[in-house]
Amino acid sequence: MAKTTWFDVLQQHIKIDIDCLDTAETKVLLPFVPFDQTSNQRLVYVQMVDPENRDLFLRTVKERKDDGWQSILDCMSVRLCALNKDKIQGRFLLQTSPFAAYDEARTLAHARSYAREFAAAGISPGHFCIKIPSTGPALNAGRTLLKEGIRTLGTSLFSVPQAIAASQAGCLSISPYYNFSWYHADRTQWPDVQDPALQHPMSPRIVQILRAYKTLDETTGQPQPMLKMASFLSAREAMAMAELGCAHATIPENILAELMALDVETNPPPPYESAAPGVPAARLAHLVVTDPLAGEGWDGKVAVAVDVDYLADGGEALQQAIEADPMTKRGLKEALEMFKECELQSRAAIEEALKQI
């Protein structure tokens, strides 16, 4: 009899997205069909310079040589997605430039550029989604994009105000980061706990986001963004997403491999209570009034201000909320800086290729 793995259990409760653009992985390594395929500036760069994609890259550079590096990058990003057109169930996700995170017009222009490239590749609006940073200007762009039939995902998201703003922007989904970038860089800072759903410091904010969305659903009657959690460092963390009430989990290759290798009989997963998308397990209900990330000086109150217009005046209220929360402020800044560095690497690779034509 085949063993039951942690992956088998998780897949029964949550949609699993793949966090890569590697066609070899989707063709050979995965014994399942991912729901969505997401990416970011780092993942695009890695695949763009991969020798396996060299011919596609050079062809794209030659075809778009008169359009500038950004146009070449947008086209190449979509063409990498298109290689997997028949290998996922849902949507392809690409991320707008981090350099445009605080510029509504530039975010709009970049999202529309992606949309044109997806159309040229034969990928309909129902099969892609544009990731935009969870800042006031970018989310205001998301509100406009929704009117144009372009769905968005709020990324670089660490707080309840950001999640509410993403709802006000009409985002299809959000991807809160379960772990901050400095946890990845320095594992001594990572909260490697045995029961992440209960013990990880980000779990309370996830519970609070879902409470806010429940309130907004009841008061506005509008559908709320799906939670597609990202940034995992262990299989235990990925398993916790179903119990936290998330709809999707965006899981990288190494964590997928770990989930598929762990046998539930010989390696029991963390404690688990039944939950449904949008409804955390009962044993986690008390997390709604805690916030381990608030730090010293926290007044002990968890304010979920669903009646605040976080997008008014270019997102002024959202920016104030970000500035007032040191962990969100740092998390957003470091995420954007990382993606900027990766985008510059892509630009350099394209400009070098242009010199050789």
NUDO-695552 format. One record per residue (C-alpha): x, y, z; residue in three letters; residue number from 1. Coordinates in steps of 0.2 Angstrom, whole numbers. Layout:
N
[[X, Y, Z], "ala", NUM]
...
END
This chain:
357
[[0, 0, 0], "met", 1]
[[7, 17, -5], "ala", 2]
[[11, 28, 10], "lys", 3]
[[1, 44, 14], "thr", 4]
[[12, 59, 14], "thr", 5]
[[10, 76, 22], "trp", 6]
[[7, 83, 4], "phe", 7]
[[-7, 70, 2], "asp", 8]
[[-15, 77, 18], "val", 9]
[[-12, 95, 14], "leu", 10]
[[-19, 94, -4], "gln", 11]
[[-36, 87, 3], "gln", 12]
[[-38, 104, 12], "his", 13]
[[-30, 118, 2], "ile", 14]
[[-26, 122, -16], "lys", 15]
[[-7, 121, -19], "ile", 16]
[[2, 134, -30], "asp", 17]
[[19, 132, -37], "ile", 18]
[[32, 145, -33], "asp", 19]
[[43, 144, -48], "cys", 20]
[[44, 146, -67], "leu", 21]
[[55, 130, -70], "asp", 22]
[[47, 120, -84], "thr", 23]
[[57, 105, -80], "ala", 24]
[[50, 104, -62], "glu", 25]
[[32, 105, -68], "thr", 26]
[[35, 92, -82], "lys", 27]
[[45, 79, -72], "val", 28]
[[47, 82, -53], "leu", 29]
[[29, 85, -48], "leu", 30]
[[16, 71, -46], "pro", 31]
[[2, 83, -46], "phe", 32]
[[-5, 98, -56], "val", 33]
[[-2, 114, -47], "pro", 34]
[[-17, 126, -46], "phe", 35]
[[-8, 143, -50], "asp", 36]
[[10, 146, -55], "gln", 37]
[[17, 162, -47], "thr", 38]
[[34, 171, -49], "ser", 39]
[[43, 187, -45], "asn", 40]
[[58, 196, -51], "gln", 41]
[[70, 184, -44], "arg", 42]
[[62, 169, -51], "leu", 43]
[[60, 177, -68], "val", 44]
[[79, 181, -68], "tyr", 45]
[[84, 164, -63], "val", 46]
[[74, 156, -78], "gln", 47]
[[78, 170, -90], "met", 48]
[[97, 166, -89], "val", 49]
[[95, 147, -87], "asp", 50]
[[104, 139, -102], "pro", 51]
[[89, 128, -105], "glu", 52]
[[80, 145, -110], "asn", 53]
[[94, 153, -119], "arg", 54]
[[87, 151, -137], "asp", 55]
[[70, 158, -131], "leu", 56]
[[79, 173, -122], "phe", 57]
[[90, 177, -138], "leu", 58]
[[75, 176, -149], "arg", 59]
[[65, 188, -138], "thr", 60]
[[79, 200, -137], "val", 61]
[[81, 200, -156], "lys", 62]
[[62, 202, -159], "glu", 63]
[[60, 217, -147], "arg", 64]
[[78, 225, -148], "lys", 65]
[[70, 241, -153], "asp", 66]
[[58, 242, -139], "asp", 67]
[[69, 243, -124], "gly", 68]
[[75, 232, -110], "trp", 69]
[[58, 233, -100], "gln", 70]
[[48, 227, -115], "ser", 71]
[[60, 213, -118], "ile", 72]
[[59, 208, -100], "leu", 73]
[[39, 209, -100], "asp", 74]
[[38, 198, -116], "cys", 75]
[[51, 185, -109], "met", 76]
[[42, 184, -92], "ser", 77]
[[26, 180, -101], "val", 78]
[[34, 168, -113], "arg", 79]
[[41, 158, -98], "leu", 80]
[[24, 157, -91], "cys", 81]
[[17, 151, -108], "ala", 82]
[[29, 136, -108], "leu", 83]
[[18, 129, -95], "asn", 84]
[[2, 134, -102], "lys", 85]
[[-6, 117, -101], "asp", 86]
[[2, 112, -85], "lys", 87]
[[-7, 121, -72], "ile", 88]
[[-26, 122, -67], "gln", 89]
[[-27, 141, -64], "gly", 90]
[[-18, 157, -66], "arg", 91]
[[0, 163, -70], "phe", 92]
[[6, 177, -59], "leu", 93]
[[19, 190, -63], "leu", 94]
[[24, 205, -52], "gln", 95]
[[25, 223, -57], "thr", 96]
[[41, 232, -55], "ser", 97]
[[46, 236, -37], "pro", 98]
[[53, 253, -43], "phe", 99]
[[35, 257, -47], "ala", 100]
[[28, 252, -30], "ala", 101]
[[24, 270, -25], "tyr", 102]
[[19, 276, -42], "asp", 103]
[[1, 273, -47], "glu", 104]
[[4, 277, -66], "ala", 105]
[[19, 266, -68], "arg", 106]
[[11, 252, -59], "thr", 107]
[[-4, 253, -71], "leu", 108]
[[7, 254, -86], "ala", 109]
[[17, 239, -81], "his", 110]
[[2, 229, -78], "ala", 111]
[[-6, 233, -94], "arg", 112]
[[10, 229, -103], "ser", 113]
[[9, 211, -95], "tyr", 114]
[[-9, 210, -100], "ala", 115]
[[-4, 214, -118], "arg", 116]
[[10, 201, -118], "glu", 117]
[[-2, 188, -111], "phe", 118]
[[-15, 191, -124], "ala", 119]
[[-1, 190, -138], "ala", 120]
[[4, 173, -130], "ala", 121]
[[-14, 167, -131], "gly", 122]
[[-17, 167, -112], "ile", 123]
[[-34, 175, -107], "ser", 124]
[[-38, 187, -93], "pro", 125]
[[-45, 172, -83], "gly", 126]
[[-29, 163, -83], "his", 127]
[[-17, 177, -77], "phe", 128]
[[-16, 188, -62], "cys", 129]
[[-4, 203, -59], "ile", 130]
[[5, 204, -42], "lys", 131]
[[6, 222, -36], "ile", 132]
[[14, 228, -20], "pro", 133]
[[3, 232, -5], "ser", 134]
[[6, 250, -5], "thr", 135]
[[-7, 264, -7], "gly", 136]
[[-2, 269, -25], "pro", 137]
[[0, 252, -32], "ala", 138]
[[-17, 246, -24], "leu", 139]
[[-25, 261, -31], "asn", 140]
[[-19, 255, -48], "ala", 141]
[[-27, 239, -44], "gly", 142]
[[-44, 247, -42], "arg", 143]
[[-42, 254, -60], "thr", 144]
[[-36, 237, -67], "leu", 145]
[[-51, 228, -60], "leu", 146]
[[-62, 240, -70], "lys", 147]
[[-52, 235, -85], "glu", 148]
[[-54, 216, -82], "gly", 149]
[[-37, 213, -75], "ile", 150]
[[-36, 204, -59], "arg", 151]
[[-23, 208, -46], "thr", 152]
[[-15, 200, -30], "leu", 153]
[[-8, 211, -16], "gly", 154]
[[9, 205, -12], "thr", 155]
[[23, 211, 0], "ser", 156]
[[9, 210, 13], "leu", 157]
[[12, 209, 32], "phe", 158]
[[-2, 217, 41], "ser", 159]
[[-21, 219, 43], "val", 160]
[[-22, 237, 36], "pro", 161]
[[-13, 231, 20], "gln", 162]
[[-26, 217, 18], "ala", 163]
[[-40, 228, 21], "ile", 164]
[[-33, 240, 8], "ala", 165]
[[-31, 225, -4], "ala", 166]
[[-50, 222, -2], "ser", 167]
[[-54, 240, -5], "gln", 168]
[[-44, 238, -21], "ala", 169]
[[-54, 223, -27], "gly", 170]
[[-39, 211, -27], "cys", 171]
[[-43, 194, -32], "leu", 172]
[[-31, 187, -18], "ser", 173]
[[-17, 192, -7], "ile", 174]
[[-1, 184, -2], "ser", 175]
[[4, 188, 16], "pro", 176]
[[22, 183, 19], "tyr", 177]
[[23, 170, 33], "tyr", 178]
[[41, 173, 36], "asn", 179]
[[51, 190, 34], "phe", 180]
[[66, 191, 22], "ser", 181]
[[78, 192, 37], "trp", 182]
[[72, 175, 43], "tyr", 183]
[[77, 167, 26], "his", 184]
[[94, 176, 27], "ala", 185]
[[98, 172, 45], "asp", 186]
[[90, 156, 52], "arg", 187]
[[94, 161, 70], "thr", 188]
[[80, 174, 69], "gln", 189]
[[68, 162, 62], "trp", 190]
[[54, 156, 74], "pro", 191]
[[56, 137, 70], "asp", 192]
[[42, 131, 81], "val", 193]
[[34, 114, 82], "gln", 194]
[[16, 120, 80], "asp", 195]
[[16, 135, 68], "pro", 196]
[[-2, 137, 67], "ala", 197]
[[-3, 141, 86], "leu", 198]
[[15, 147, 89], "gln", 199]
[[22, 156, 74], "his", 200]
[[21, 175, 77], "pro", 201]
[[13, 178, 60], "met", 202]
[[-2, 167, 63], "ser", 203]
[[-12, 179, 74], "pro", 204]
[[-11, 192, 60], "arg", 205]
[[-18, 179, 48], "ile", 206]
[[-32, 175, 59], "val", 207]
[[-36, 194, 61], "gln", 208]
[[-36, 197, 42], "ile", 209]
[[-49, 183, 40], "leu", 210]
[[-59, 191, 54], "arg", 211]
[[-58, 208, 45], "ala", 212]
[[-63, 199, 28], "tyr", 213]
[[-78, 191, 37], "lys", 214]
[[-84, 208, 43], "thr", 215]
[[-82, 216, 26], "leu", 216]
[[-91, 201, 18], "asp", 217]
[[-105, 204, 30], "glu", 218]
[[-106, 223, 29], "thr", 219]
[[-102, 225, 10], "thr", 220]
[[-109, 209, 2], "gly", 221]
[[-93, 210, -9], "gln", 222]
[[-82, 195, -11], "pro", 223]
[[-66, 196, -2], "gln", 224]
[[-48, 192, -8], "pro", 225]
[[-42, 174, -6], "met", 226]
[[-27, 171, 6], "leu", 227]
[[-13, 163, -4], "lys", 228]
[[1, 162, 9], "met", 229]
[[19, 162, 4], "ala", 230]
[[37, 163, 11], "ser", 231]
[[38, 146, 20], "phe", 232]
[[54, 139, 28], "leu", 233]
[[47, 122, 33], "ser", 234]
[[35, 108, 29], "ala", 235]
[[26, 111, 46], "arg", 236]
[[23, 129, 41], "glu", 237]
[[15, 124, 25], "ala", 238]
[[4, 111, 34], "met", 239]
[[-2, 125, 46], "ala", 240]
[[-10, 135, 32], "met", 241]
[[-26, 124, 30], "ala", 242]
[[-29, 125, 49], "glu", 243]
[[-27, 144, 48], "leu", 244]
[[-41, 145, 35], "gly", 245]
[[-31, 150, 20], "cys", 246]
[[-37, 146, 2], "ala", 247]
[[-21, 143, -6], "his", 248]
[[-2, 140, -1], "ala", 249]
[[12, 145, -13], "thr", 250]
[[25, 133, -10], "ile", 251]
[[43, 132, -16], "pro", 252]
[[51, 117, -23], "glu", 253]
[[61, 112, -8], "asn", 254]
[[46, 113, 4], "ile", 255]
[[36, 103, -9], "leu", 256]
[[49, 89, -9], "ala", 257]
[[49, 89, 10], "glu", 258]
[[30, 87, 11], "leu", 259]
[[31, 73, -2], "met", 260]
[[44, 64, 8], "ala", 261]
[[36, 64, 25], "leu", 262]
[[25, 49, 29], "asp", 263]
[[11, 53, 41], "val", 264]
[[13, 36, 50], "glu", 265]
[[31, 37, 54], "thr", 266]
[[32, 56, 55], "asn", 267]
[[15, 63, 61], "pro", 268]
[[12, 81, 56], "pro", 269]
[[8, 95, 68], "pro", 270]
[[-8, 95, 78], "pro", 271]
[[-23, 99, 66], "tyr", 272]
[[-41, 104, 69], "glu", 273]
[[-54, 105, 55], "ser", 274]
[[-55, 121, 46], "ala", 275]
[[-62, 129, 30], "ala", 276]
[[-56, 143, 19], "pro", 277]
[[-59, 159, 28], "gly", 278]
[[-62, 151, 44], "val", 279]
[[-48, 147, 56], "pro", 280]
[[-49, 131, 67], "ala", 281]
[[-57, 134, 84], "ala", 282]
[[-41, 131, 94], "arg", 283]
[[-34, 147, 85], "leu", 284]
[[-48, 158, 89], "ala", 285]
[[-39, 167, 104], "his", 286]
[[-25, 173, 92], "leu", 287]
[[-37, 186, 86], "val", 288]
[[-33, 197, 101], "val", 289]
[[-14, 194, 101], "thr", 290]
[[0, 201, 91], "asp", 291]
[[18, 195, 94], "pro", 292]
[[25, 206, 80], "leu", 293]
[[19, 222, 88], "ala", 294]
[[34, 224, 99], "gly", 295]
[[37, 234, 114], "glu", 296]
[[25, 248, 118], "gly", 297]
[[10, 239, 111], "trp", 298]
[[-6, 244, 120], "asp", 299]
[[-13, 226, 119], "gly", 300]
[[-27, 231, 107], "lys", 301]
[[-30, 224, 90], "val", 302]
[[-39, 237, 80], "ala", 303]
[[-47, 230, 64], "val", 304]
[[-53, 246, 56], "ala", 305]
[[-63, 240, 42], "val", 306]
[[-72, 257, 40], "asp", 307]
[[-56, 266, 36], "val", 308]
[[-53, 271, 17], "asp", 309]
[[-35, 266, 16], "tyr", 310]
[[-34, 271, -3], "leu", 311]
[[-40, 289, -1], "ala", 312]
[[-28, 302, -6], "asp", 313]
[[-16, 290, -14], "gly", 314]
[[-16, 278, 0], "gly", 315]
[[-12, 291, 14], "glu", 316]
[[-20, 281, 28], "ala", 317]
[[-12, 265, 22], "leu", 318]
[[5, 273, 22], "gln", 319]
[[2, 280, 40], "gln", 320]
[[-3, 262, 46], "ala", 321]
[[13, 255, 38], "ile", 322]
[[24, 268, 46], "glu", 323]
[[16, 265, 63], "ala", 324]
[[20, 246, 62], "asp", 325]
[[39, 243, 62], "pro", 326]
[[39, 225, 56], "met", 327]
[[27, 229, 41], "thr", 328]
[[38, 244, 37], "lys", 329]
[[54, 234, 37], "arg", 330]
[[46, 219, 29], "gly", 331]
[[39, 229, 14], "leu", 332]
[[55, 239, 12], "lys", 333]
[[67, 224, 12], "glu", 334]
[[55, 214, 0], "ala", 335]
[[55, 229, -12], "leu", 336]
[[74, 231, -11], "glu", 337]
[[77, 212, -15], "met", 338]
[[66, 213, -30], "phe", 339]
[[74, 229, -36], "lys", 340]
[[91, 220, -36], "glu", 341]
[[84, 205, -46], "cys", 342]
[[76, 217, -59], "glu", 343]
[[92, 226, -61], "leu", 344]
[[101, 209, -64], "gln", 345]
[[88, 205, -78], "ser", 346]
[[91, 222, -85], "arg", 347]
[[109, 219, -86], "ala", 348]
[[107, 202, -94], "ala", 349]
[[96, 210, -107], "ile", 350]
[[107, 224, -111], "glu", 351]
[[122, 213, -112], "glu", 352]
[[113, 202, -125], "ala", 353]
[[108, 218, -135], "leu", 354]
[[126, 222, -136], "lys", 355]
[[129, 205, -145], "gln", 356]
[[116, 207, -158], "ile", 357]
END
